[in-house]
Amino acid sequence: MNELHEKRKAAQGSATRQLAIWTTAWLLSQALLTFGSKLFWAHSDMANGLALILYLAMGFKMVLANRNLLKSLDELERQLQLESMAVTLGLTLVVGLGFSTLDIINMIPFDAEISYLVIFMGLSYLTTLLINKKRYQ
């Protein structure tokens, strides 16, 4: 039993490292896509298209790495992650559409930027995960 536990921990550690690598690559490709035409190439549609393809490829690899991490977790950890993701998805959809609607009907004095939603999503996920971990411990 101890050997099985050690193998699972090793697989989880490897999957976590892979997720960190692909997340970093995705973030760097996001920066390249965002700032490339301003810093490296003068508004080249071809370079922007290639940067977009790179961004999408890195994002796809990050999603696969996240899936592999979930597969490496034990049942309880997987359940905690999936519950947190489900709540985050629901909250992000409801709050995001509401936030966008407030912008459309001019009830907020600023534009509903996607960055606000991404921050909300991250905070929702972390909060829900912490609540779930505390609930199951």
Summary of the structure (lengths in Angstrom):
residues: 137
radius of gyration: 19.0
end to end distance: 21.8
largest distance: 60.4
contacts: 347
relative contact order: 0.09
helix: 87%
strand: 0%
